[in-house]
Every structure is written in structure tokens, then in C-alpha cells.
Amino acid sequence: MQIMEYFMIAAVGFTTSFFGSLIGGGGPMLNMFLVLFLGLPPQQALATRRVSTIGSQLAEFYVFKKKG
């Protein structure tokens, strides 16, 4: 994979996470379909989805603990 492909995948991830948080979910699923469209194998697309889900869950936990 070239460096530009990594930047495209990262941009897709940030964009879908942003819109997913605005609409209340669905960002990781949209991310998986777009990454598949960019040409990643299904195993890597699913792993990307899992990593983004873990990241958003950790962020939600942090906000929950901060608010008490």
C-alpha cells in the first residue's frame, strides 16, 4: 500500500466517524463499506471497523467518567 492510500483511509475513517456521531451511530458500518470500496480486503476492512469502534467506546467512557 502506498502512503496516499493510508491518508485516504484515515480521511474516510474521520469523516464517517464524524457523520456517524452526528446521526447517532452507523459511522463504523459506513466506514467499512467505503474502505471496501477503496480496495481493502474484507478482513482488513472489518479490523478497521473494530479499531474505530474500540476508539469511540474509549472516548465515550472517558466522557462518562469525566461527567461523573
PDB file of N, H, CA, C and O in Angstrom:
ATOM      1  N   MET A   1       0.829  -1.178   0.000  1.00  0.00           N
ATOM      2  CA  MET A   1       0.000   0.000   0.000  1.00  0.00           C
ATOM      3  C   MET A   1       0.877   1.244   0.000  1.00  0.00           C
ATOM      4  O   MET A   1       1.916   1.290   0.659  1.00  0.00           O
ATOM      5  N   GLN A   2       0.451   2.227  -0.731  1.00  0.00           N
ATOM      6  H   GLN A   2      -0.393   2.190  -1.266  1.00  0.00           H
ATOM      7  CA  GLN A   2       1.207   3.470  -0.787  1.00  0.00           C
ATOM      8  C   GLN A   2       0.727   4.412   0.303  1.00  0.00           C
ATOM      9  O   GLN A   2      -0.351   4.232   0.869  1.00  0.00           O
ATOM     10  N   ILE A   3       1.531   5.405   0.584  1.00  0.00           N
ATOM     11  H   ILE A   3       2.407   5.551   0.124  1.00  0.00           H
ATOM     12  CA  ILE A   3       1.230   6.352   1.657  1.00  0.00           C
ATOM     13  C   ILE A   3      -0.065   7.116   1.388  1.00  0.00           C
ATOM     14  O   ILE A   3      -0.794   7.447   2.323  1.00  0.00           O
ATOM     15  N   MET A   4      -0.351   7.393   0.134  1.00  0.00           N
ATOM     16  H   MET A   4       0.241   7.124  -0.626  1.00  0.00           H
ATOM     17  CA  MET A   4      -1.580   8.131  -0.197  1.00  0.00           C
ATOM     18  C   MET A   4      -2.822   7.309   0.134  1.00  0.00           C
ATOM     19  O   MET A   4      -3.845   7.868   0.530  1.00  0.00           O
ATOM     20  N   GLU A   5      -2.745   5.996  -0.022  1.00  0.00           N
ATOM     21  H   GLU A   5      -1.914   5.542  -0.344  1.00  0.00           H
ATOM     22  CA  GLU A   5      -3.874   5.144   0.331  1.00  0.00           C
ATOM     23  C   GLU A   5      -4.133   5.179   1.829  1.00  0.00           C
ATOM     24  O   GLU A   5      -5.287   5.155   2.259  1.00  0.00           O
ATOM     25  N   TYR A   6      -3.075   5.236   2.626  1.00  0.00           N
ATOM     26  H   TYR A   6      -2.138   5.255   2.276  1.00  0.00           H
ATOM     27  CA  TYR A   6      -3.247   5.335   4.078  1.00  0.00           C
ATOM     28  C   TYR A   6      -3.939   6.643   4.450  1.00  0.00           C
ATOM     29  O   TYR A   6      -4.808   6.665   5.322  1.00  0.00           O
ATOM     30  N   PHE A   7      -3.556   7.719   3.795  1.00  0.00           N
ATOM     31  H   PHE A   7      -2.851   7.701   3.087  1.00  0.00           H
ATOM     32  CA  PHE A   7      -4.202   9.007   4.067  1.00  0.00           C
ATOM     33  C   PHE A   7      -5.671   8.992   3.660  1.00  0.00           C
ATOM     34  O   PHE A   7      -6.515   9.563   4.351  1.00  0.00           O
ATOM     35  N   MET A   8      -5.976   8.344   2.546  1.00  0.00           N
ATOM     36  H   MET A   8      -5.291   7.881   1.985  1.00  0.00           H
ATOM     37  CA  MET A   8      -7.377   8.256   2.100  1.00  0.00           C
ATOM     38  C   MET A   8      -8.209   7.447   3.089  1.00  0.00           C
ATOM     39  O   MET A   8      -9.340   7.818   3.401  1.00  0.00           O
ATOM     40  N   ILE A   9      -7.650   6.342   3.583  1.00  0.00           N
ATOM     41  H   ILE A   9      -6.731   6.040   3.330  1.00  0.00           H
ATOM     42  CA  ILE A   9      -8.368   5.506   4.540  1.00  0.00           C
ATOM     43  C   ILE A   9      -8.577   6.266   5.848  1.00  0.00           C
ATOM     44  O   ILE A   9      -9.647   6.184   6.452  1.00  0.00           O
ATOM     45  N   ALA A  10      -7.565   7.000   6.283  1.00  0.00           N
ATOM     46  H   ALA A  10      -6.696   7.067   5.793  1.00  0.00           H
ATOM     47  CA  ALA A  10      -7.694   7.799   7.503  1.00  0.00           C
ATOM     48  C   ALA A  10      -8.751   8.891   7.319  1.00  0.00           C
ATOM     49  O   ALA A  10      -9.548   9.139   8.223  1.00  0.00           O
ATOM     50  N   ALA A  11      -8.761   9.536   6.163  1.00  0.00           N
ATOM     51  H   ALA A  11      -8.113   9.334   5.429  1.00  0.00           H
ATOM     52  CA  ALA A  11      -9.755  10.582   5.894  1.00  0.00           C
ATOM     53  C   ALA A  11     -11.161   9.994   5.880  1.00  0.00           C
ATOM     54  O   ALA A  11     -12.091  10.597   6.416  1.00  0.00           O
ATOM     55  N   VAL A  12     -11.320   8.832   5.277  1.00  0.00           N
ATOM     56  H   VAL A  12     -10.564   8.343   4.842  1.00  0.00           H
ATOM     57  CA  VAL A  12     -12.626   8.170   5.262  1.00  0.00           C
ATOM     58  C   VAL A  12     -13.045   7.830   6.689  1.00  0.00           C
ATOM     59  O   VAL A  12     -14.206   8.012   7.055  1.00  0.00           O
ATOM     60  N   GLY A  13     -12.113   7.342   7.486  1.00  0.00           N
ATOM     61  H   GLY A  13     -11.170   7.195   7.188  1.00  0.00           H
ATOM     62  CA  GLY A  13     -12.425   6.994   8.870  1.00  0.00           C
ATOM     63  C   GLY A  13     -12.869   8.193   9.686  1.00  0.00           C
ATOM     64  O   GLY A  13     -13.861   8.122  10.411  1.00  0.00           O
ATOM     65  N   PHE A  14     -12.135   9.306   9.570  1.00  0.00           N
ATOM     66  H   PHE A  14     -11.329   9.364   8.981  1.00  0.00           H
ATOM     67  CA  PHE A  14     -12.510  10.501  10.313  1.00  0.00           C
ATOM     68  C   PHE A  14     -13.858  11.046   9.851  1.00  0.00           C
ATOM     69  O   PHE A  14     -14.686  11.446  10.670  1.00  0.00           O
ATOM     70  N   THR A  15     -14.072  11.060   8.551  1.00  0.00           N
ATOM     71  H   THR A  15     -13.399  10.736   7.886  1.00  0.00           H
ATOM     72  CA  THR A  15     -15.319  11.604   8.013  1.00  0.00           C
ATOM     73  C   THR A  15     -16.513  10.759   8.425  1.00  0.00           C
ATOM     74  O   THR A  15     -17.528  11.299   8.866  1.00  0.00           O
ATOM     75  N   THR A  16     -16.408   9.450   8.289  1.00  0.00           N
ATOM     76  H   THR A  16     -15.583   9.012   7.931  1.00  0.00           H
ATOM     77  CA  THR A  16     -17.547   8.604   8.652  1.00  0.00           C
ATOM     78  C   THR A  16     -17.787   8.613  10.154  1.00  0.00           C
ATOM     79  O   THR A  16     -18.936   8.528  10.588  1.00  0.00           O
ATOM     80  N   SER A  17     -16.736   8.714  10.957  1.00  0.00           N
ATOM     81  H   SER A  17     -15.803   8.783  10.604  1.00  0.00           H
ATOM     82  CA  SER A  17     -16.927   8.802  12.407  1.00  0.00           C
ATOM     83  C   SER A  17     -17.620  10.102  12.771  1.00  0.00           C
ATOM     84  O   SER A  17     -18.483  10.126  13.649  1.00  0.00           O
ATOM     85  N   PHE A  18     -17.248  11.180  12.102  1.00  0.00           N
ATOM     86  H   PHE A  18     -16.547  11.161  11.389  1.00  0.00           H
ATOM     87  CA  PHE A  18     -17.881  12.473  12.371  1.00  0.00           C
ATOM     88  C   PHE A  18     -19.365  12.428  12.045  1.00  0.00           C
ATOM     89  O   PHE A  18     -20.198  12.809  12.868  1.00  0.00           O
ATOM     90  N   PHE A  19     -19.696  11.963  10.849  1.00  0.00           N
ATOM     91  H   PHE A  19     -19.020  11.653  10.181  1.00  0.00           H
ATOM     92  CA  PHE A  19     -21.099  11.907  10.465  1.00  0.00           C
ATOM     93  C   PHE A  19     -21.853  10.858  11.271  1.00  0.00           C
ATOM     94  O   PHE A  19     -23.037  11.032  11.559  1.00  0.00           O
ATOM     95  N   GLY A  20     -21.182   9.776  11.636  1.00  0.00           N
ATOM     96  H   GLY A  20     -20.220   9.635  11.403  1.00  0.00           H
ATOM     97  CA  GLY A  20     -21.823   8.776  12.484  1.00  0.00           C
ATOM     98  C   GLY A  20     -22.174   9.326  13.848  1.00  0.00           C
ATOM     99  O   GLY A  20     -23.219   8.985  14.403  1.00  0.00           O
ATOM    100  N   SER A  21     -21.320  10.172  14.398  1.00  0.00           N
ATOM    101  H   SER A  21     -20.471  10.449  13.947  1.00  0.00           H
ATOM    102  CA  SER A  21     -21.637  10.761  15.701  1.00  0.00           C
ATOM    103  C   SER A  21     -22.758  11.788  15.581  1.00  0.00           C
ATOM    104  O   SER A  21     -23.522  11.976  16.528  1.00  0.00           O
ATOM    105  N   LEU A  22     -22.868  12.442  14.451  1.00  0.00           N
ATOM    106  H   LEU A  22     -22.247  12.289  13.681  1.00  0.00           H
ATOM    107  CA  LEU A  22     -23.953  13.406  14.258  1.00  0.00           C
ATOM    108  C   LEU A  22     -25.315  12.723  14.155  1.00  0.00           C
ATOM    109  O   LEU A  22     -26.313  13.234  14.662  1.00  0.00           O
ATOM    110  N   ILE A  23     -25.347  11.577  13.502  1.00  0.00           N
ATOM    111  H   ILE A  23     -24.536  11.161  13.090  1.00  0.00           H
ATOM    112  CA  ILE A  23     -26.630  10.909  13.314  1.00  0.00           C
ATOM    113  C   ILE A  23     -26.910   9.858  14.385  1.00  0.00           C
ATOM    114  O   ILE A  23     -27.968   9.228  14.376  1.00  0.00           O
ATOM    115  N   GLY A  24     -25.970   9.670  15.302  1.00  0.00           N
ATOM    116  H   GLY A  24     -25.111  10.182  15.309  1.00  0.00           H
ATOM    117  CA  GLY A  24     -26.212   8.758  16.413  1.00  0.00           C
ATOM    118  C   GLY A  24     -25.828   7.323  16.141  1.00  0.00           C
ATOM    119  O   GLY A  24     -26.466   6.409  16.664  1.00  0.00           O
ATOM    120  N   GLY A  25     -24.826   7.102  15.359  1.00  0.00           N
ATOM    121  H   GLY A  25     -24.307   7.844  14.935  1.00  0.00           H
ATOM    122  CA  GLY A  25     -24.361   5.741  15.089  1.00  0.00           C
ATOM    123  C   GLY A  25     -24.298   5.472  13.610  1.00  0.00           C
ATOM    124  O   GLY A  25     -24.724   6.291  12.795  1.00  0.00           O
ATOM    125  N   GLY A  26     -23.771   4.333  13.271  1.00  0.00           N
ATOM    126  H   GLY A  26     -23.426   3.667  13.933  1.00  0.00           H
ATOM    127  CA  GLY A  26     -23.692   3.949  11.873  1.00  0.00           C
ATOM    128  C   GLY A  26     -22.397   4.331  11.199  1.00  0.00           C
ATOM    129  O   GLY A  26     -22.163   3.927  10.059  1.00  0.00           O
ATOM    130  N   GLY A  27     -21.552   5.089  11.854  1.00  0.00           N
ATOM    131  H   GLY A  27     -21.742   5.416  12.780  1.00  0.00           H
ATOM    132  CA  GLY A  27     -20.290   5.500  11.259  1.00  0.00           C
ATOM    133  C   GLY A  27     -19.352   4.339  10.957  1.00  0.00           C
ATOM    134  O   GLY A  27     -18.784   4.286   9.867  1.00  0.00           O
ATOM    135  N   PRO A  28     -19.169   3.396  11.903  1.00  0.00           N
ATOM    136  CA  PRO A  28     -18.276   2.273  11.619  1.00  0.00           C
ATOM    137  C   PRO A  28     -18.746   1.407  10.449  1.00  0.00           C
ATOM    138  O   PRO A  28     -17.922   0.907   9.683  1.00  0.00           O
ATOM    139  N   MET A  29     -20.060   1.226  10.304  1.00  0.00           N
ATOM    140  H   MET A  29     -20.729   1.633  10.926  1.00  0.00           H
ATOM    141  CA  MET A  29     -20.554   0.422   9.180  1.00  0.00           C
ATOM    142  C   MET A  29     -20.317   1.142   7.864  1.00  0.00           C
ATOM    143  O   MET A  29     -19.904   0.525   6.882  1.00  0.00           O
ATOM    144  N   LEU A  30     -20.573   2.424   7.839  1.00  0.00           N
ATOM    145  H   LEU A  30     -20.909   2.925   8.637  1.00  0.00           H
ATOM    146  CA  LEU A  30     -20.315   3.212   6.642  1.00  0.00           C
ATOM    147  C   LEU A  30     -18.829   3.201   6.318  1.00  0.00           C
ATOM    148  O   LEU A  30     -18.437   3.126   5.153  1.00  0.00           O
ATOM    149  N   ASN A  31     -18.010   3.277   7.354  1.00  0.00           N
ATOM    150  H   ASN A  31     -18.328   3.338   8.300  1.00  0.00           H
ATOM    151  CA  ASN A  31     -16.567   3.230   7.181  1.00  0.00           C
ATOM    152  C   ASN A  31     -16.153   1.918   6.526  1.00  0.00           C
ATOM    153  O   ASN A  31     -15.319   1.916   5.621  1.00  0.00           O
ATOM    154  N   MET A  32     -16.720   0.813   6.968  1.00  0.00           N
ATOM    155  H   MET A  32     -17.398   0.815   7.704  1.00  0.00           H
ATOM    156  CA  MET A  32     -16.343  -0.481   6.414  1.00  0.00           C
ATOM    157  C   MET A  32     -16.682  -0.567   4.925  1.00  0.00           C
ATOM    158  O   MET A  32     -15.878  -1.067   4.138  1.00  0.00           O
ATOM    159  N   PHE A  33     -17.849  -0.090   4.536  1.00  0.00           N
ATOM    160  H   PHE A  33     -18.502   0.317   5.176  1.00  0.00           H
ATOM    161  CA  PHE A  33     -18.234  -0.152   3.126  1.00  0.00           C
ATOM    162  C   PHE A  33     -17.347   0.738   2.260  1.00  0.00           C
ATOM    163  O   PHE A  33     -16.971   0.356   1.151  1.00  0.00           O
ATOM    164  N   LEU A  34     -17.016   1.921   2.766  1.00  0.00           N
ATOM    165  H   LEU A  34     -17.321   2.231   3.666  1.00  0.00           H
ATOM    166  CA  LEU A  34     -16.157   2.814   1.990  1.00  0.00           C
ATOM    167  C   LEU A  34     -14.736   2.273   1.867  1.00  0.00           C
ATOM    168  O   LEU A  34     -14.103   2.419   0.822  1.00  0.00           O
ATOM    169  N   VAL A  35     -14.236   1.655   2.925  1.00  0.00           N
ATOM    170  H   VAL A  35     -14.750   1.537   3.775  1.00  0.00           H
ATOM    171  CA  VAL A  35     -12.894   1.070   2.867  1.00  0.00           C
ATOM    172  C   VAL A  35     -12.880  -0.125   1.913  1.00  0.00           C
ATOM    173  O   VAL A  35     -11.899  -0.334   1.198  1.00  0.00           O
ATOM    174  N   LEU A  36     -13.948  -0.902   1.898  1.00  0.00           N
ATOM    175  H   LEU A  36     -14.744  -0.733   2.479  1.00  0.00           H
ATOM    176  CA  LEU A  36     -14.053  -1.989   0.913  1.00  0.00           C
ATOM    177  C   LEU A  36     -14.069  -1.420  -0.503  1.00  0.00           C
ATOM    178  O   LEU A  36     -13.457  -1.982  -1.411  1.00  0.00           O
ATOM    179  N   PHE A  37     -14.766  -0.309  -0.687  1.00  0.00           N
ATOM    180  H   PHE A  37     -15.264   0.149   0.051  1.00  0.00           H
ATOM    181  CA  PHE A  37     -14.822   0.333  -1.992  1.00  0.00           C
ATOM    182  C   PHE A  37     -13.438   0.813  -2.430  1.00  0.00           C
ATOM    183  O   PHE A  37     -13.124   0.802  -3.621  1.00  0.00           O
ATOM    184  N   LEU A  38     -12.607   1.235  -1.466  1.00  0.00           N
ATOM    185  H   LEU A  38     -12.862   1.244  -0.499  1.00  0.00           H
ATOM    186  CA  LEU A  38     -11.249   1.682  -1.792  1.00  0.00           C
ATOM    187  C   LEU A  38     -10.314   0.529  -2.130  1.00  0.00           C
ATOM    188  O   LEU A  38      -9.207   0.760  -2.615  1.00  0.00           O
ATOM    189  N   GLY A  39     -10.734  -0.698  -1.887  1.00  0.00           N
ATOM    190  H   GLY A  39     -11.633  -0.886  -1.493  1.00  0.00           H
ATOM    191  CA  GLY A  39      -9.945  -1.842  -2.323  1.00  0.00           C
ATOM    192  C   GLY A  39      -9.282  -2.655  -1.232  1.00  0.00           C
ATOM    193  O   GLY A  39      -8.458  -3.517  -1.541  1.00  0.00           O
ATOM    194  N   LEU A  40      -9.605  -2.420   0.037  1.00  0.00           N
ATOM    195  H   LEU A  40     -10.273  -1.720   0.288  1.00  0.00           H
ATOM    196  CA  LEU A  40      -9.041  -3.237   1.101  1.00  0.00           C
ATOM    197  C   LEU A  40      -9.723  -4.597   1.130  1.00  0.00           C
ATOM    198  O   LEU A  40     -10.905  -4.705   0.805  1.00  0.00           O
ATOM    199  N   PRO A  41      -8.996  -5.624   1.513  1.00  0.00           N
ATOM    200  CA  PRO A  41      -9.637  -6.939   1.671  1.00  0.00           C
ATOM    201  C   PRO A  41     -10.663  -6.898   2.808  1.00  0.00           C
ATOM    202  O   PRO A  41     -10.550  -6.068   3.710  1.00  0.00           O
ATOM    203  N   PRO A  42     -11.650  -7.777   2.772  1.00  0.00           N
ATOM    204  CA  PRO A  42     -12.702  -7.764   3.797  1.00  0.00           C
ATOM    205  C   PRO A  42     -12.171  -7.921   5.226  1.00  0.00           C
ATOM    206  O   PRO A  42     -12.712  -7.315   6.151  1.00  0.00           O
ATOM    207  N   GLN A  43     -11.124  -8.724   5.419  1.00  0.00           N
ATOM    208  H   GLN A  43     -10.684  -9.217   4.669  1.00  0.00           H
ATOM    209  CA  GLN A  43     -10.577  -8.921   6.756  1.00  0.00           C
ATOM    210  C   GLN A  43     -10.008  -7.615   7.310  1.00  0.00           C
ATOM    211  O   GLN A  43     -10.205  -7.301   8.484  1.00  0.00           O
ATOM    212  N   GLN A  44      -9.310  -6.861   6.478  1.00  0.00           N
ATOM    213  H   GLN A  44      -9.151  -7.116   5.524  1.00  0.00           H
ATOM    214  CA  GLN A  44      -8.740  -5.595   6.925  1.00  0.00           C
ATOM    215  C   GLN A  44      -9.835  -4.546   7.128  1.00  0.00           C
ATOM    216  O   GLN A  44      -9.731  -3.710   8.025  1.00  0.00           O
ATOM    217  N   ALA A  45     -10.865  -4.583   6.314  1.00  0.00           N
ATOM    218  H   ALA A  45     -10.949  -5.262   5.585  1.00  0.00           H
ATOM    219  CA  ALA A  45     -11.967  -3.642   6.490  1.00  0.00           C
ATOM    220  C   ALA A  45     -12.685  -3.899   7.807  1.00  0.00           C
ATOM    221  O   ALA A  45     -13.041  -2.956   8.514  1.00  0.00           O
ATOM    222  N   LEU A  46     -12.898  -5.159   8.139  1.00  0.00           N
ATOM    223  H   LEU A  46     -12.609  -5.925   7.565  1.00  0.00           H
ATOM    224  CA  LEU A  46     -13.539  -5.497   9.406  1.00  0.00           C
ATOM    225  C   LEU A  46     -12.651  -5.107  10.582  1.00  0.00           C
ATOM    226  O   LEU A  46     -13.148  -4.612  11.594  1.00  0.00           O
ATOM    227  N   ALA A  47     -11.354  -5.322  10.461  1.00  0.00           N
ATOM    228  H   ALA A  47     -10.951  -5.724   9.638  1.00  0.00           H
ATOM    229  CA  ALA A  47     -10.427  -4.928  11.526  1.00  0.00           C
ATOM    230  C   ALA A  47     -10.425  -3.414  11.700  1.00  0.00           C
ATOM    231  O   ALA A  47     -10.354  -2.926  12.828  1.00  0.00           O
ATOM    232  N   THR A  48     -10.500  -2.672  10.618  1.00  0.00           N
ATOM    233  H   THR A  48     -10.557  -3.069   9.702  1.00  0.00           H
ATOM    234  CA  THR A  48     -10.569  -1.220  10.696  1.00  0.00           C
ATOM    235  C   THR A  48     -11.834  -0.788  11.424  1.00  0.00           C
ATOM    236  O   THR A  48     -11.811   0.144  12.227  1.00  0.00           O
ATOM    237  N   ARG A  49     -12.914  -1.457  11.144  1.00  0.00           N
ATOM    238  H   ARG A  49     -12.933  -2.215  10.491  1.00  0.00           H
ATOM    239  CA  ARG A  49     -14.178  -1.153  11.819  1.00  0.00           C
ATOM    240  C   ARG A  49     -14.068  -1.430  13.309  1.00  0.00           C
ATOM    241  O   ARG A  49     -14.548  -0.643  14.125  1.00  0.00           O
ATOM    242  N   ARG A  50     -13.442  -2.540  13.670  1.00  0.00           N
ATOM    243  H   ARG A  50     -13.052  -3.179  13.007  1.00  0.00           H
ATOM    244  CA  ARG A  50     -13.300  -2.888  15.086  1.00  0.00           C
ATOM    245  C   ARG A  50     -12.425  -1.881  15.828  1.00  0.00           C
ATOM    246  O   ARG A  50     -12.730  -1.499  16.958  1.00  0.00           O
ATOM    247  N   VAL A  51     -11.356  -1.462  15.199  1.00  0.00           N
ATOM    248  H   VAL A  51     -11.109  -1.772  14.282  1.00  0.00           H
ATOM    249  CA  VAL A  51     -10.462  -0.492  15.839  1.00  0.00           C
ATOM    250  C   VAL A  51     -11.177   0.836  16.049  1.00  0.00           C
ATOM    251  O   VAL A  51     -11.026   1.457  17.101  1.00  0.00           O
ATOM    252  N   SER A  52     -11.952   1.279  15.067  1.00  0.00           N
ATOM    253  H   SER A  52     -12.075   0.775  14.212  1.00  0.00           H
ATOM    254  CA  SER A  52     -12.681   2.538  15.238  1.00  0.00           C
ATOM    255  C   SER A  52     -13.755   2.408  16.309  1.00  0.00           C
ATOM    256  O   SER A  52     -14.024   3.372  17.026  1.00  0.00           O
ATOM    257  N   THR A  53     -14.371   1.246  16.432  1.00  0.00           N
ATOM    258  H   THR A  53     -14.153   0.463  15.849  1.00  0.00           H
ATOM    259  CA  THR A  53     -15.372   1.031  17.470  1.00  0.00           C
ATOM    260  C   THR A  53     -14.728   1.076  18.846  1.00  0.00           C
ATOM    261  O   THR A  53     -15.286   1.669  19.769  1.00  0.00           O
ATOM    262  N   ILE A  54     -13.570   0.462  18.996  1.00  0.00           N
ATOM    263  H   ILE A  54     -13.117  -0.020  18.246  1.00  0.00           H
ATOM    264  CA  ILE A  54     -12.865   0.493  20.275  1.00  0.00           C
ATOM    265  C   ILE A  54     -12.491   1.928  20.631  1.00  0.00           C
ATOM    266  O   ILE A  54     -12.637   2.339  21.782  1.00  0.00           O
ATOM    267  N   GLY A  55     -12.012   2.689  19.652  1.00  0.00           N
ATOM    268  H   GLY A  55     -11.893   2.354  18.718  1.00  0.00           H
ATOM    269  CA  GLY A  55     -11.650   4.081  19.901  1.00  0.00           C
ATOM    270  C   GLY A  55     -12.828   4.915  20.344  1.00  0.00           C
ATOM    271  O   GLY A  55     -12.702   5.711  21.275  1.00  0.00           O
ATOM    272  N   SER A  56     -13.967   4.755  19.704  1.00  0.00           N
ATOM    273  H   SER A  56     -14.069   4.109  18.948  1.00  0.00           H
ATOM    274  CA  SER A  56     -15.129   5.548  20.082  1.00  0.00           C
ATOM    275  C   SER A  56     -15.677   5.104  21.439  1.00  0.00           C
ATOM    276  O   SER A  56     -16.171   5.936  22.200  1.00  0.00           O
ATOM    277  N   GLN A  57     -15.599   3.827  21.751  1.00  0.00           N
ATOM    278  H   GLN A  57     -15.197   3.151  21.133  1.00  0.00           H
ATOM    279  CA  GLN A  57     -16.047   3.360  23.059  1.00  0.00           C
ATOM    280  C   GLN A  57     -15.161   3.913  24.173  1.00  0.00           C
ATOM    281  O   GLN A  57     -15.662   4.283  25.235  1.00  0.00           O
ATOM    282  N   LEU A  58     -13.856   3.970  23.942  1.00  0.00           N
ATOM    283  H   LEU A  58     -13.449   3.669  23.079  1.00  0.00           H
ATOM    284  CA  LEU A  58     -12.956   4.544  24.936  1.00  0.00           C
ATOM    285  C   LEU A  58     -13.222   6.032  25.133  1.00  0.00           C
ATOM    286  O   LEU A  58     -13.181   6.526  26.260  1.00  0.00           O
ATOM    287  N   ALA A  59     -13.494   6.743  24.052  1.00  0.00           N
ATOM    288  H   ALA A  59     -13.528   6.342  23.137  1.00  0.00           H
ATOM    289  CA  ALA A  59     -13.802   8.168  24.164  1.00  0.00           C
ATOM    290  C   ALA A  59     -15.109   8.382  24.927  1.00  0.00           C
ATOM    291  O   ALA A  59     -15.193   9.287  25.758  1.00  0.00           O
ATOM    292  N   GLU A  60     -16.110   7.578  24.662  1.00  0.00           N
ATOM    293  H   GLU A  60     -16.042   6.843  23.987  1.00  0.00           H
ATOM    294  CA  GLU A  60     -17.375   7.686  25.379  1.00  0.00           C
ATOM    295  C   GLU A  60     -17.203   7.364  26.855  1.00  0.00           C
ATOM    296  O   GLU A  60     -17.821   8.010  27.702  1.00  0.00           O
ATOM    297  N   PHE A  61     -16.378   6.381  27.178  1.00  0.00           N
ATOM    298  H   PHE A  61     -15.876   5.856  26.490  1.00  0.00           H
ATOM    299  CA  PHE A  61     -16.115   6.029  28.563  1.00  0.00           C
ATOM    300  C   PHE A  61     -15.414   7.180  29.284  1.00  0.00           C
ATOM    301  O   PHE A  61     -15.728   7.486  30.434  1.00  0.00           O
ATOM    302  N   TYR A  62     -14.475   7.808  28.605  1.00  0.00           N
ATOM    303  H   TYR A  62     -14.219   7.560  27.671  1.00  0.00           H
ATOM    304  CA  TYR A  62     -13.761   8.935  29.198  1.00  0.00           C
ATOM    305  C   TYR A  62     -14.716  10.102  29.504  1.00  0.00           C
ATOM    306  O   TYR A  62     -14.636  10.704  30.575  1.00  0.00           O
ATOM    307  N   VAL A  63     -15.599  10.411  28.584  1.00  0.00           N
ATOM    308  H   VAL A  63     -15.664   9.922  27.714  1.00  0.00           H
ATOM    309  CA  VAL A  63     -16.565  11.493  28.801  1.00  0.00           C
ATOM    310  C   VAL A  63     -17.524  11.127  29.937  1.00  0.00           C
ATOM    311  O   VAL A  63     -17.877  11.979  30.753  1.00  0.00           O
ATOM    312  N   PHE A  64     -17.937   9.882  29.986  1.00  0.00           N
ATOM    313  H   PHE A  64     -17.650   9.190  29.323  1.00  0.00           H
ATOM    314  CA  PHE A  64     -18.837   9.419  31.044  1.00  0.00           C
ATOM    315  C   PHE A  64     -18.175   9.551  32.411  1.00  0.00           C
ATOM    316  O   PHE A  64     -18.797  10.034  33.357  1.00  0.00           O
ATOM    317  N   LYS A  65     -16.923   9.126  32.523  1.00  0.00           N
ATOM    318  H   LYS A  65     -16.417   8.733  31.755  1.00  0.00           H
ATOM    319  CA  LYS A  65     -16.211   9.210  33.798  1.00  0.00           C
ATOM    320  C   LYS A  65     -15.921  10.657  34.183  1.00  0.00           C
ATOM    321  O   LYS A  65     -15.925  10.996  35.367  1.00  0.00           O
ATOM    322  N   LYS A  66     -15.674  11.500  33.205  1.00  0.00           N
ATOM    323  H   LYS A  66     -15.671  11.224  32.244  1.00  0.00           H
ATOM    324  CA  LYS A  66     -15.371  12.905  33.469  1.00  0.00           C
ATOM    325  C   LYS A  66     -16.603  13.625  34.035  1.00  0.00           C
ATOM    326  O   LYS A  66     -16.481  14.461  34.931  1.00  0.00           O
ATOM    327  N   LYS A  67     -17.777  13.298  33.509  1.00  0.00           N
ATOM    328  H   LYS A  67     -17.876  12.620  32.781  1.00  0.00           H
ATOM    329  CA  LYS A  67     -19.001  13.948  33.977  1.00  0.00           C
ATOM    330  C   LYS A  67     -19.486  13.372  35.306  1.00  0.00           C
ATOM    331  O   LYS A  67     -20.302  13.983  35.997  1.00  0.00           O
ATOM    332  N   GLY A  68     -18.983  12.204  35.650  1.00  0.00           N
ATOM    333  H   GLY A  68     -18.321  11.708  35.089  1.00  0.00           H
ATOM    334  CA  GLY A  68     -19.339  11.602  36.934  1.00  0.00           C
ATOM    335  C   GLY A  68     -20.642  10.911  36.850  1.00  0.00           C
ATOM    336  O   GLY A  68     -21.105  10.344  37.839  1.00  0.00           O
TER     337      GLY A  68
END
